[in-house]
């Protein structure tokens, strides 16, 4: 795995290796079969997809065949000048705007021999589409030729090419670059290049979907098949990106048929079931949906099929992200792994995601909300050159914030609420829902509180790795057991913490009140999958008058204790039943005999935990009642 980039402005994409512990959990002895919870989950998703015979599914088949007939491509002896390019609607590009000037400068520097970090051939091909200046295609062809030649050398040496690294994570951008250049710059390719590029792309895409029988040259090269059947995973977006780009560029009926009859109907069914927006992977890996939305744009332009508006997910993802942004409009709810940067600061990727969503949505209100957010967040233009092309998408003028002060993303199990849309508002988030993805955390029942800055937030954002998944780093109840010998939901040997269980779904209901107040009732019992250590646990929240009151009721098994956790960025002080940490005041209302202890995370592991403290409230045997507010 490449070294992790910890700086908030690092250009590294938020898509590193999957978590080892979860990968192990979902692999059987062969290394290929899914574990029971994941298998059951994917089976449900597959069944949903198989049951969907909607007008969209029929249109996928009908319009896909039309796209094939539009320009049949003979990869061996075609006259490229007679082959129509795959349609790409670029009417949104305004050459008089600053974003275009920045993008052109970025591309021209690369063509002149000074490419910026992570420069892609598709940038040059896109500039050719806009200007029809042949120097851009010459450059794009040269870049792709280097990719193919390097791959051929590796294959000849009995090695896997780079496109296969990390379970084919980068197959999307790499084969996408090739396909876009192959299509856009066909007149600049030799017959030999067309043949060689096609052979390489065909094998890469075939290997993705036929992972057990994958090969390079004559050598078998099987791989795990991670997420080939999981439309909610960021790897899957890369697989679709590669397949769709190459299918459209090559007009290969095999790949078009796979997309139309299998992959895209399943994708649409998955997101129809996730209609409230967002990603079950959280907010770190959830930004990968920017790639999903770009796939939607590609398919719509090429075939006329509008996947983005086939269900509410894409439009509601705008609402989900706007509500997930703290009132200062510079940070977001740190849900799940935060691998690119531990601190959840707004970055290019978030701007790109909402730009793509705004461009696609047919929901006028969602578009206005997106414009307001884009025009007010801390990132007003892309900071990294590799993202400049996405600023070509218009943000729109003005816009309006949502009229609601809370948003329940029931599909992801995330609630966001605030006292207003001003920057001084108090904001909270809460988790109670599905725990299904490898980059999600054991944070069922966890809250976050913000007012001008973090009052109480997961310790994960103060870590070096950004992937501390255990319940001990979240604002939830921590259950501990005296019997540490028995295995429990994938816990390591002798671990006294009772783990939340992968493949489970907790629930919550939200009741709004006056002036932005709301109450939450949640059942977290399912997160423990029937274990005898935690027989039941419900958590109720009351958010009003800039206070968050949390009541827990639970039934414990023999030898189990419950600790109420509050994570703070700064060192707390204790005065009786009240704890103050910076601007946060915590009052323990029940039990009357509660104990309070503090943990300095930096003393646990200075290399991993940069700062942060945890307040441990103990003594409750059936209930806790705790109030959190701003210190005077």
N, C-alpha and C positions, 0 to 999 in steps of 0.2 A: 504493500500500500504506500502511495507517495506520502511524503511528510505533510502533516496537516497544517493548513494556513490558518493562523489564529486571528490575524488582523481583521477587523470588521470590513475593511474595504478590499480584502483579498479577492482577486478575480476567480479563485477556484470555484468550480461549480459545486452545488450542494449534493453531489452524488458519489460518495466514496463507497468502499466495500461495505456490504451489509454486516450487521452485528454478528460476531462469531457464535455467540451463545444461541441466538435464534436460528441461525443457519444450521447449527448442529441439531437443534430441536426438530427442524422440519425435514431432516434427512434420515432415511432408514438405513439399514445395513448396506444397501447397494449404493447409497449416496444420491439416489434419484427419486425415491418415493417420498411423498409428503407425510408428515406426522398426522395423527388422527384429527386434532382440532383444525389444522390448516386444510387438510383434505376435505373435511366436512364443510368447511366454509367455502372452499372453491367449488365443491359439488353443488352447493346452494346457488352460487353465482352462475354456474354453468346451466343449471336447471332453469334459472330465470331467463337466461339468454335463449335457451332452446324453446322456451314457451312464447317468446316474442316473435310473432309474425305480424308486424305492424306495416303500415304504408311505408315507413322508413326502410324497413328491411327489404321490401319489394323494390323500392326505389334504388337501394344500393345495388341490387342486381341489375336493374334495368339501365340506370345511368352509367354503371361501371362498364357494361357492354357497349354503351354508346361511346364512352371515352376510348375504348379499345378500337372501335371502328373509325374514330376520328382520324387517326394517323397510325396505321399499322406500320411497325418498324421492322425492317429486315436488318438484323444486327451484323450480318456478314457483308452484304454488298449494296447497302442502301445509298441512294443519292441524298446526302444530308440536306442539301439545299431545298429538296422537295418535301421534307418532313416537317410538319407543323410542330411548333414547340408546345409543351404542356401549358395550358392557359394559366397565367399568373396575373391576377388583378392588381395592378400597381397604380390605380387612379388616386390612391390616397397620398402618393408621393408628391410633395410640393417642393420643387427645386428652388423656390425663393426663400424657403425657411432655413433657419440656422441648423437644424438637425441634418438636412441634406448636405450642407456645406461641410459639416463635421465628418459625416460619413464619407464624402468624396475625398476629403483630405486624408482620411484613414486608409482608404483603398489606394489612392494615388501613391502614398508612401510605400505601401507594400509592392505595388507594381514597379516602383523605382528601386526596389531592392532592400527596403527597410520595413519588413512586416512587423506589426506590433504583436504583443503577447496573444497567443491562441487565435491568430488570424486564420480565417477559413477561405477556401477557394470559392465558396458560394457568395462571399462578399464581392469578389471580382465578377462572378457570373451575374449577380444582381445588377452591378453597375453597367455591365454590357446590356442587360435588358432595358435599362433606363436610357442609356446614351447611344447604344449600337456602335461604340468605339471598339474596334477589334483588339486593341492592346489588352483590354480587360479579359477577353476570352483566352488570349495567348497566355496570360498569366495564370488563369484558373486551370487551364489544361496542363501547364507545367507543374502546378502544385499536385494535381491528382495523379499525374504520371509518376511523380516521386512516391506517392503513397502506394501505387500499384507495383512499381518496380521494387520497392522495399519489401512488400509482401511476397512477391515472387522469389526474392532472394532468400527470405526466411523459410518459405515452403520448400525450396530446393535443398535447404540445409536440414530439413527434417524438423523444423520448428513451426510453432503457430505464429501467424502474423499478428501485428499489433491489434488489429480489429477484433481478435478473439480474447484479448486480455480482460481480466476481471469479469468473467462470465458475459462477455460481449456487451459490456456497459456502453462502450463508445461506438458500437456498430451504427447507431443512428446518425450521429454527426459525420462519421467517416464515409459511410456509404451514401448518406445524404449529399455530402460534398461531391462525391463521384457522380451520382445520378443527376443532380442539378446541372453540373458541368457537361455531362454526357448529352443531356437534352438541350440545354441552352446554347452550347458551343459545339454542336455536332459538325458544323462546317469546318471547324478547326482541328478535327480529329482525323488521323489516318485510319485506313481500314484495319491495320494491325492493332492500333490502339483500341478501336471499338471492340474487336474480338477479345483482346486481353482484359480490358476493363470489364466487359460483360461476363467473362468467365469468373473473374475474381468476385464481382458483386453477386452473381448467381450463387456461388459457393458459400459466401458469407451469409446470405439470407437463408439459404437452404439449411445451413448448419444451425442457425438460430432455432428454427422450428423442428428440426430433426436431430435434437441434441444427442440422443443416444447413439446415433449413427453418423455423427458429424465426422468430417475428414478434411484434410488439406493435402492436395496431391493424391498420392495413393496411400497415405498414412492415416489410420484411424485417429480421430481427435475428439472423442466424446467429452461432454461437459455436463454440469449439474442440471441445466434446464431451469435455473432459478427464475421464477416469475413469468415463464412463457404463457401461463394460464391465469395470471393475476392482473387484470386490467387496472387495479388500483395502485400498482407498484411502479416506481420511477424507472426501473429497468424495462418494464413493458413498453413504456413510451418510446424508449430507444429502439426496441425491436420493431414497433409499428412505424417509426420514422424511417428506418432503413427499408422496410418492406414496401411502404407506400411510395416513397421517392423512387425506388428502383422499379416498382410495378408500373408507375406512370411513365417513367423515362424509357423503359424497355418495351412497354406494351405487352408484357408477358402475361398471357391469360391465366397461368397457374397462380401467380401471386395476386393478380386482380381477383381471381375467384376465391382465394383464401381470405382476402380482406372482406369481400362482399358477402360471402356466405357464412363466415365463421368469426373472424377477429373483430370486425366493426359492429356486427349485431351484439356480440358479447360485451364489447366496450360500451355501447349505448345502453344496454340493459343494466350494466353495473352502475353507471352514473344516473340512470333513471331512479335506481334504488337509493342513490346518494343525493337526492334532489335538493337538499338544503345547502349544498355547496361544500367547498373545502376538501381536505384530504385526510384519510385515516392515518396517514403517515405523519401527521403533525404539521408544524409550520416551517421546519428546516427542510425536510425532503418534500414537503407539500408544494414548495415553490416550483418543483419540477413540472407542475401542471402548466407552466408557461410553455413547455414543449408540447404538451397535449393540445393546448389551444392553437399552437402553430400548425399542428397536424390537421386540426379541424379546418383551418384557413386554407391549407394546401388542398385538401380534399374538396372543399366547397368550390374553390376556383377552378379545379380541374374537372370535376364531375357535376357540379350543381347541387350535390347533396349537402345539406346543412346539418351536420352532426351537432354543432354547438347549440342550436335551438330546437333540437329534437326532444329535449327534456330540460327542466329548469336548472340543472346543475351549474352550467357555465355562468348564467346570469346571476344565480344566487352566490356563486363563488366571489363575485364582486362584493356583495353585501357581507359575506363571511369575512373577507379580508379587511374591509373598511371597519367593521366592528371589532375585529381582532387587533386593530392598531390602537395604541394607547393615545390619550388625548393630546400629548405633545406632538403627535404625528411623526415621530422619529424612531419608534420602536414598535414591536409587535408581541403578541402572546407567545412565550417560548414553550411550545408544546412539542414533545417528542425530541428526537436527536437534533442537535444544532451543530452539525459537523463542520460546515464551512467556517463559521464564526460562532463561538460559544455565546457571545453577547448578541441578543436579538435586535440588531439595528437594521432599519430599512436600507435596502441595497438595490442595485440595478435589477436584480432578479424579481423583486417585488413590483417594481415599476413596469418591467416587461410583462409580467403576468397580467396586471390590470390593464395595460395598454392592449394586449391581445384580446382580453375578455371584452373590453369596451368596444373594440373594433368589430367583434363578431355578434354581440348581443342585439336582439331585436326588442329588448325590454327598454323602453325609453327612460323609465325611472332609474333602472340600474345604470344606464349610460350616464345620466346626470350625476348620480352618486360617484361613479368612477371618475368623471371629470373633476368633481370637487376634490376628491382624494388626490388625484394626480397633480392638481394645481396647488396643493397645500402641504404635501409631505416634504420631508427634509431632502429628498433626492429629486431635484427638479429637472435633471437631465442625466443621461447615463454617464457614469464615471469611467468605465472601462471601454476601450475602443472596440473590443469584441462584441459589445452590446449596442454600438452606435446604430446599427441598422434597424433596431426596434424602436428607436426614437423617431423614425420616419412615420410610424403609426401616430395619428393625431390624438392628443389628449383632450381636445375640445376646450371650449372657453367656459369659465365660470363653474357651473354645476351647483348642486345643492347636496348637503349632507342628508343622511337618512332622517326620516321623521321619527322613527322609533329609537328608544334609548337602550334597547337590548336586542340581541339576536340569538336564537336557539338553533344551532346546527345539529339537529337530532341525528342526522346520518353519521356525523363524526363524533357526537357526544360532547360537543363544546358549546358552552354558554358564555356570552360576552355582555356586560352591562356597564352603564355609566350614568352619572348624574346629569350630564349635559354634553353638548358638542363643543364647548369651550375648552381651551387648553388647561384650565385649572380644575377641570372636572375630576371626580374620583371614578376609577374604572376597576372592574374586576373580571376575572375569567374563572370558569369552573369546568371540571371534567367528570362526566358520568355517561358512559356509552360503550361502544365496541372497543375491545382491545384485540386487534386482528393483525396488525402489521408489525414487521420486525423493527421498525424505527420508532414505534410508539413506546410509551413508558408505562411502568407500573404506577400510574398517577390517578387511578380512578378515585374520585372523592377529593381531588386536590384543587385548591383555589390559588389565585394570584391577586394581589391588591396593589394599586398604583394611584398616586396623587402627586403630580409634579415630578415624581421619581418613583422607583420601586420602593414600596413599603414592605411587602413580603412577596418573595418570588423564589422559584425553584433554585436550589444551590447549583443545579447543572449549569447555569449561565456563568457561574464564576469558576468553572473548571477549565482545565487546559483542553481536554478532549471534547467536551460538549455532548458526550454520549453516556453520561451516568443515568441509567434507566431505573434504578431501584427506588422503591417507595420511600426509602430513608432520606432522599434528597428533595422530597416534595412536601407540600402543605396538606398532608393527609394523616389519617391515623396509621401508626406503625404498630403492627401486631407482632409480638415476640413469643416464642414457645420454649419450654424447658426441654422437650424431647427433640433433639436436633439430629437424631440418627436416621429417622425415616425421611425418604425423599418426598418432596412436596412441590408440584408444579415447576419442575426444572431447577429447584434450588440446589446450590452446590453443597457438598458434604459439610455437616456441622454448622450450617447456617441457621441462626436462631430466628431470623426474620421470616415471618410467614409471607410467602410470595403471592402476588396477584397472578391469576392464571391466564395464559394466552388462549385466545379463541373464545373469550367470554364477552357478555354484553350486560353492563349495568344500565340503569334507567333513571331518568329524572323528569319531573314535571315542573313547569314554571307558571306562576300566577302573578301577573303584573298588578301593581297598585297605583296610587296617585303619585304625581311628581317624580316619576322614574323609579319608585320603589318596586321591589319584587320579592317574592318568596320562592324558594326552591325546595322541592321534596325529592330526595334521591334514594334509591335502593342499591347499595354497593355489595350486597351479599353475593350476587352472581360472580363477582370478581374473584372469589375464593373457591369457586367450583365445588361446593359441597364439602370442603375440608372440615374435619372435626375441630380444628383449632379456632375457626371463626364461624359460628353457627348463624349469625345474622349481624347486619350493620346497615343502619340508615343514617343519612346525614341531611339535616334541614338547614337552609340558609335564609337569613333575612337581610336584605340590602336596602337600606334607607337612611336618610339624613347623614350621609357620609360615614356610615358605620356598617360593618359586616358582622353579623352575629351567627355563630355556627353551633348547632346542637347535634350531638351524636348520641345514638342509642344502639347498643350492641349486646350480643350474647356470646360469651366466650366459652371455649372448650377448656377442659382441665389442663392446667399448666400454661395457659395463655394470658398475657397481659396486653393492655392497649395503652399507647402513648400518643397524646395529641401533639403534633409537630407544627412549629411555625419557623420557617426559614427567613433569616434577615440578612441584609447586606453588611450591617455594622454590628458591633458588639452591643448586646443588650445589658440592661441593669435591672435588678429585681428589687421590688419594694412590696413586701407582703404578697398579695395575690395579683399584683400588677407588674407588668414587665414593659420597659420602654426601650426601643431600639431606633435611634435617630428620630424620625418623624412618626414612628409607629408606636401606638399604645395598645397593649394586650391585657385585658382583664379576664381573669378566670372566675366565672360565676358559679360553676359546679364542676367537681364536687367541692364541698367546703374545706376538705382536708387535702386538697391537691398539693402535690410536690412539684417544684419547678427546678430544672437543671439546665445548664448551658453547655453547648458543644462548639468548640472552635474548629471549623473544618480544616483550616490551614495546618493545625497540629496533627490531623489525621494523616495527611499526605501533602506536604508543601509543594511537591512537583505537580500534583493534579488539582488541588483546591487552592485557588489563588487568594480567596478571601471568603468571608461569609460565616455566619453563626446559625445554630439551630436552638430554638427553645423547646425543651422537652417537658411537657406537662403530664404528670402521672397521677396515679391514685384512683382513677375512675374504674369502676368495676362493671358498670352498666351504662354510664352516660357521661358526657362532657357538655358544658355550655361555656363558650368563650366569645368575648366581644373584641373586635379589632377596630380601631379608629385612629384618627390623626392625633399625635401628641400636641399639646398647646405650645 
